Amino acid sequence: MNKKTLLDFTSLVSSRAIYALNWYNISPLYIFIESSLAIPLSKLGEIPTSFLIGAGIFQIPSGLLAAKVGNKRVAILGMYLLSVMSILSGLSWNLSSIMIFRFFVGVGAAMYFSPALGIIKNVFSDKSKGLAMGFYNGAFNFGAGIGIAVWNSIALLAGWRWALILGGIIGVAITIENHALLPPDSLKKEKIEWKKVIGNKDVWFIGLSLAGFWGAFFASAQFLSPYLVKTHGMNGDLAGLVSSLTLIAGAFGGPLIGMVSDKLRGRKSFMILLSLVTCFLISTIFLTNDVTIWIYTTLLGLLSAGIFSVLYAIPAGYREIPERLLPLSIALINSIQISVGSVAPYLFTFTASKFSFTIAWISLGIFLIVFLPFAKFAKDG
């Protein structure tokens, strides 16, 4: 990796981290938002769900657009949209307004995600697909973990509105840097055979198999901090720090597990095994105490980033999918997972308010595991 390539890689990984920060920095703010905007707990899950709907709907259009006009153009536009809408989220005045702004944060996230992945893959060789996806997902986990760990303190100092606005401003700044530094798109004039991806049953089944995992993990990372405050009596800063480990630990787990998967013949079986362990951890969170919760969150972080690294490396090994269409294949997987997984945050908050947090955690574990059998119908990559 030469100096220029290393600089581009560092720039892109940094924007991936800030992108993730603006996904998750709202997590420790839900308690403030719930009180400030008078939103009942049963309705609170509609905020992340609206984000997921925006992210899910625009995954495939973003992948198609990137194949046509270039990965950098679409990724940069997505980051600008995500960042500006994060700023506007801090200006929300009721549930409807914050849902609208978070919906468009999701749209921006969709436009950035798979095109940026298409850029970073070019830095690594085909023998290091797992490692490449590991760094990509590790950066996401690091940024998201910082958002959960630090943003409660920022909200206490400046208010939840300024906390969201600050995240958006940082996003604009890193996007300007990416816009100036990353090399322009280089596109060959060729027919875009998008049906090779959209009609690929293996991509559909591998995406659907982890749709439950995606939703269960997203809901866990979003609502673990409020759960610890409400049930364990933790202060917000400590709860945010504990919750952040579900993501920060992934900064190490992503590259490590991705590298291990590069040496295995069967990535798919490895992915399923890791998912089963994650299912156990999520569904038994209610059994933890103030000591064991640290172990749980660390393991969740290590495993989650690793699972995503293995998942995204599988379609990269499908020879029938041209390299130019890899972002579209990842976009399709993400669209499937987000569309199905968007139910999980609402399922969790609704179940917690109507029954108990114990039932809510168990329901997430069930939600995760029921989709895993679909992996049987997808080939390995």
C-alpha positions in Angstrom: 0.0 0.0 0.0 1.7 3.2 -1.2 1.5 6.6 0.7 -1.3 8.0 -1.4 -3.4 4.8 -1.1 -2.8 4.8 2.6 -4.0 8.4 2.8 -7.1 7.6 0.8 -7.8 4.6 3.0 -7.4 6.6 6.2 -9.6 9.4 4.8 -12.4 7.0 3.9 -12.2 5.0 7.1 -12.5 8.2 9.0 -15.6 9.2 7.2 -17.0 5.8 7.8 -16.5 6.3 11.5 -18.2 9.7 11.5 -21.0 8.3 9.4 -21.5 5.7 12.1 -21.3 8.3 14.9 -24.3 10.1 13.3 -26.2 6.8 13.3 -25.8 6.0 17.0 -25.1 9.3 18.8 -28.9 9.6 19.2 -29.0 6.4 21.3 -28.0 8.0 24.7 -30.2 11.0 23.9 -33.5 9.1 23.8 -34.1 9.8 27.5 -33.7 13.5 26.9 -35.8 13.5 23.8 -38.5 11.4 25.5 -38.8 14.1 28.2 -38.3 17.2 26.0 -40.8 16.2 23.3 -43.2 14.3 25.6 -42.9 11.1 23.6 -44.2 7.9 25.4 -41.8 4.9 25.6 -44.1 2.8 23.3 -43.7 5.5 20.6 -39.9 6.1 21.0 -39.0 3.1 18.8 -40.6 4.9 15.8 -37.7 7.3 15.7 -35.0 4.7 14.8 -37.6 2.8 12.7 -38.1 5.9 10.5 -34.3 6.1 10.0 -34.2 2.4 9.0 -37.1 2.9 6.5 -35.2 5.7 4.8 -32.0 3.6 4.8 -33.7 0.5 3.5 -35.7 2.0 0.7 -32.7 3.8 -0.9 -30.1 1.1 -0.7 -30.7 -0.4 -4.1 -31.3 2.9 -5.9 -28.0 4.1 -4.4 -26.2 1.0 -5.6 -27.6 1.4 -9.1 -26.7 5.1 -9.2 -23.1 4.3 -8.0 -22.7 1.8 -10.8 -23.8 4.5 -13.3 -22.1 7.7 -12.1 -19.4 6.4 -9.7 -18.9 5.4 -6.1 -17.3 8.6 -4.9 -20.1 10.9 -6.3 -22.8 9.0 -4.6 -21.0 8.4 -1.3 -20.1 12.1 -0.9 -23.6 13.2 -1.7 -24.9 10.7 0.8 -22.6 12.0 3.6 -23.6 15.6 2.9 -27.3 14.7 3.2 -26.8 12.6 6.3 -24.8 15.4 8.0 -27.2 18.2 7.2 -30.2 16.1 8.3 -28.4 15.3 11.6 -28.1 19.0 12.2 -31.8 19.5 11.5 -32.7 16.6 13.8 -31.4 18.8 16.6 -34.0 21.4 15.7 -37.0 19.0 15.9 -40.1 20.2 17.7 -42.2 17.1 18.0 -42.2 13.3 17.2 -43.3 13.8 13.5 -40.5 16.3 12.8 -37.7 14.2 14.3 -39.0 11.2 12.4 -38.9 13.1 9.1 -35.4 14.3 9.7 -34.1 10.9 10.8 -35.8 9.3 7.7 -33.5 11.5 5.6 -30.5 10.8 7.7 -31.3 7.2 6.7 -31.5 8.1 3.0 -28.0 9.7 3.3 -26.7 6.7 5.1 -28.0 4.4 2.2 -26.3 6.6 -0.4 -23.0 6.4 1.4 -22.8 2.8 2.6 -22.3 0.5 -0.4 -20.5 3.0 -2.7 -18.0 3.7 0.0 -17.5 -0.1 0.4 -16.9 -0.3 -3.3 -14.1 2.3 -2.9 -12.3 0.6 0.0 -12.3 -2.8 -1.6 -9.9 -1.5 -4.2 -7.2 -1.1 -1.5 -7.0 -4.8 -0.8 -6.3 -7.9 -2.8 -8.9 -10.6 -3.5 -7.2 -12.8 -0.9 -7.9 -10.3 1.8 -11.7 -9.6 1.2 -12.5 -10.5 4.9 -9.8 -8.1 6.2 -11.0 -5.3 3.9 -14.6 -5.7 5.2 -13.2 -6.0 8.7 -11.5 -2.6 8.6 -14.6 -1.1 7.0 -16.9 -2.5 9.7 -14.4 -1.9 12.5 -14.4 1.8 11.6 -18.2 1.8 11.8 -18.1 0.2 15.2 -15.5 2.6 16.5 -17.4 5.7 15.4 -20.8 4.4 16.6 -19.2 3.4 20.0 -17.8 6.9 20.4 -21.3 8.3 19.7 -22.9 6.2 22.4 -20.1 6.7 25.0 -19.5 10.5 24.6 -22.8 12.0 23.4 -24.6 11.7 26.8 -22.0 13.9 28.3 -22.3 16.4 25.5 -26.1 16.5 26.0 -25.6 17.1 29.7 -23.3 20.0 28.9 -25.1 21.6 25.9 -28.4 19.8 25.6 -29.5 17.0 23.3 -30.2 19.4 20.4 -26.7 20.7 20.3 -25.4 17.2 20.7 -27.1 16.2 17.4 -26.1 19.4 15.7 -22.4 18.9 16.7 -22.4 15.4 15.1 -23.8 16.8 11.9 -21.2 19.6 11.8 -18.4 17.0 12.2 -20.0 15.1 9.4 -20.0 18.1 7.0 -16.3 18.7 7.8 -15.1 15.2 7.1 -17.2 15.1 3.9 -15.5 18.3 2.6 -12.2 16.6 3.3 -13.2 13.5 1.4 -14.6 15.5 -1.5 -11.2 17.2 -1.9 -8.9 14.3 -1.2 -10.3 11.1 -2.6 -9.5 10.5 -6.3 -12.3 11.0 -8.8 -14.4 8.2 -10.1 -12.9 6.3 -13.1 -15.7 4.7 -15.0 -15.5 2.4 -18.1 -18.2 2.6 -20.7 -19.9 -0.7 -20.3 -23.4 -2.1 -20.0 -24.6 -2.3 -16.4 -26.1 -5.8 -16.0 -27.8 -5.1 -12.8 -30.1 -8.2 -13.2 -27.1 -10.3 -12.3 -27.4 -8.9 -8.8 -31.1 -8.2 -8.3 -32.0 -11.6 -9.6 -29.3 -13.5 -7.8 -31.0 -15.9 -5.3 -27.8 -16.4 -3.3 -27.5 -12.7 -2.6 -31.2 -12.7 -1.5 -30.9 -15.7 0.8 -27.6 -14.7 2.4 -29.1 -11.2 3.1 -32.3 -12.6 4.5 -30.5 -15.1 6.7 -29.0 -12.3 8.8 -32.0 -9.9 8.6 -33.0 -10.9 12.1 -29.4 -10.5 13.4 -29.2 -7.0 11.9 -32.4 -5.8 13.5 -31.8 -7.5 16.9 -28.3 -6.0 17.1 -29.4 -2.5 16.0 -32.2 -2.5 18.6 -29.8 -3.7 21.3 -27.2 -1.0 20.5 -29.9 1.7 20.4 -31.7 0.9 23.6 -29.2 -0.8 25.9 -28.2 2.6 27.4 -31.8 3.6 28.3 -32.4 0.1 29.6 -29.4 0.2 31.9 -30.6 3.6 33.3 -34.2 2.5 33.8 -33.5 -1.0 35.3 -30.0 -1.0 36.7 -30.1 2.5 38.0 -26.9 3.5 36.2 -26.2 7.1 35.5 -26.3 8.1 31.9 -22.6 8.5 31.4 -21.8 5.0 32.7 -24.7 3.4 30.8 -23.4 5.1 27.6 -19.9 3.8 28.3 -21.1 0.2 28.8 -23.3 0.4 25.7 -20.5 1.7 23.6 -18.6 -1.5 24.0 -21.2 -3.2 21.8 -19.7 -1.2 19.1 -16.2 -0.1 20.1 -15.1 -3.7 20.6 -16.0 -4.3 17.0 -13.1 -2.0 15.9 -10.9 -5.0 16.9 -13.4 -7.8 16.2 -14.1 -6.8 12.6 -10.5 -7.0 11.2 -9.6 -10.0 13.4 -12.6 -12.1 12.6 -12.5 -11.0 8.9 -8.8 -12.1 8.7 -9.7 -15.5 10.3 -12.5 -15.9 7.7 -10.0 -15.4 4.9 -8.2 -18.6 6.0 -11.4 -20.7 6.2 -13.1 -22.6 3.4 -16.6 -22.1 4.7 -17.3 -18.5 5.6 -21.1 -19.2 5.8 -20.9 -21.9 8.5 -18.5 -19.6 10.5 -21.0 -16.7 10.2 -23.9 -18.9 11.4 -22.0 -20.1 14.4 -21.1 -16.5 15.4 -24.8 -15.5 14.9 -26.0 -18.3 17.3 -23.6 -17.1 20.0 -24.9 -13.5 19.5 -28.5 -14.7 19.8 -27.7 -16.3 23.2 -26.0 -13.0 24.4 -28.9 -10.7 23.3 -31.7 -12.9 24.6 -30.1 -13.2 28.1 -29.0 -9.6 28.7 -31.7 -9.4 31.3 -29.8 -11.9 33.4 -26.7 -9.6 33.7 -25.6 -7.6 36.6 -23.4 -4.5 36.8 -20.3 -6.7 36.4 -21.3 -9.2 33.8 -22.9 -6.6 31.5 -19.4 -5.4 30.6 -18.5 -8.9 29.4 -21.7 -9.2 27.4 -21.3 -5.9 25.6 -17.6 -6.5 24.8 -18.5 -9.9 23.3 -21.4 -8.4 21.3 -19.1 -5.8 19.9 -16.4 -8.3 18.9 -18.9 -10.7 17.3 -21.2 -8.2 15.5 -18.5 -6.5 13.5 -17.0 -9.9 12.7 -20.3 -11.3 11.4 -20.8 -8.3 9.1 -17.2 -8.6 7.8 -17.8 -12.3 6.9 -21.3 -11.5 5.5 -20.0 -8.8 3.1 -17.0 -10.9 2.0 -19.3 -13.7 0.8 -20.9 -11.9 -2.3 -17.4 -10.5 -3.1 -16.5 -14.1 -3.9 -19.4 -14.7 -6.3 -17.7 -14.9 -9.7 -20.9 -14.2 -11.6 -21.1 -10.7 -10.0 -18.9 -8.1 -11.8 -16.6 -6.1 -9.5 -18.4 -2.9 -10.5 -21.7 -4.3 -9.2 -20.3 -5.4 -5.8 -21.7 -2.2 -4.1 -25.1 -3.1 -5.6 -24.9 -6.6 -4.2 -24.1 -5.3 -0.7 -26.8 -2.6 -1.1 -29.3 -5.4 -1.9 -28.2 -7.3 1.2 -28.4 -4.2 3.4 -31.8 -3.3 1.9 -33.2 -6.7 2.8 -31.8 -6.6 6.3 -32.9 -3.1 7.0 -36.4 -3.6 5.6 -36.9 -6.7 7.8 -34.8 -5.4 10.7 -36.6 -2.1 11.0 -39.3 -4.0 12.9 -36.9 -4.8 15.8 -36.6 -1.4 17.5 -40.4 -1.0 17.6 -40.8 -4.6 18.7 -38.4 -4.0 21.6 -40.0 -0.8 22.9 -43.5 -2.0 22.4 -42.8 -5.3 24.2 -40.9 -3.6 27.0 -43.8 -1.1 27.6 -46.6 -3.7 27.4 -44.9 -6.6 29.2 -41.3 -6.2 30.5 -37.7 -5.7 29.4 -37.1 -9.4 30.1 -39.7 -10.3 27.4 -38.3 -7.6 25.1 -34.8 -9.1 25.2 -36.1 -12.6 24.7 -38.2 -11.4 21.7 -35.0 -9.9 20.1 -33.3 -13.3 20.4 -36.2 -15.0 18.8 -36.3 -12.4 16.0 -32.6 -13.0 15.3 -32.7 -16.8 15.1 -35.9 -17.4 13.0 -34.1 -16.0 9.8 -30.9 -18.0 10.1 -32.2 -21.1 8.2 -32.4 -19.1 5.0 -28.6 -19.4 4.8 -29.0 -23.0 3.8 -30.2 -21.8 0.4 -27.3 -19.5 -0.3 -23.9 -20.7 -1.6 -20.6 -19.8 0.1 -18.4 -17.1 -1.2 
